């Protein structure tokens, strides 16, 4: 009897594996798409649209899950899950371009969705945190004066930060807002000091603070409220044509941890960020980074699910930032221990191709990224 040997191929460059077995080299780049699988959720389809997509999927050897009443027409709308290899999904998309009921546009969207790859250099960027506050949750008061702040800024530059995110208003749970002038009094001297040294991101919800900081030389605005706190901030960002971090928050710092609840945490955050991206684009803003907002109106279980499924947010077509550093969901009080567990969890995020990690301990994460280069599949 023949002794058959089977091995699952995982976490590797499938093109190299195909080449090793003697496959035609000239066709490898196309063949790889047959071995890359995706499951895509499509929202708010009519029964006619859902039925056509399902039949089209079946015609290329895969399937599409729909509401059970789609076939009877009793369901007025249905979401669907389209699954298959990239090659199969592209074939489905091409066929939909010849269908009625608006499916031509959907076909184009599906094709672009599976073809889109965000331009990046395949290396996670480190965003160092500099809190110019008295009450930040892990280092409140440590860098509340100019001398300590710029000393720590220089340390983070030396340790390998790509960007430094500075803020003068704590947005931890149950914190209160800080007047704009008080924020600017702390921020502007540090911005002036950092000119030519490193790219600065400003952690603020205020349009006035954003305007003055960008005018002074800051490069990025990180709005933890996702435009909800100050509606004018989007106009400031558009005026300077600068990158913006759009974060998801449920509620405000004063109330966001009062029993937050989601029916589907990933879906609700995804759709909210999609709406905010569309709003930003309507104002002419294209350079967007997304942050699902760990700890901003989330339970501990929500936070871990977001981290586990962080790659899903890349479906919106923008780079993604994750900020878990020293946060309370780790349930650890000592900062060094917090940094160790933060680094361990961020290793999982880096493995999932996260674009930016926002951290307190830059040195530890720079070493992590250098070590993880040894695991990169080329």
Helices and strands as residue ranges (DSSP letters): H 14-20, G 25-27, H 28-31, G 32-34, E 37-45, H 47-59, E 63-65, E 78-85, H 86-96, H 103-115, E 125-131, H 146-159, E 163-167, H 180-194, E 199-203, H 207-216, E 220-223, H 233-240, E 243-247, H 265-282, E 288-291, H 300-308, G 310-316, E 319-322, G 328-330, H 335-351, E 356-359, H 362-372, G 373-375
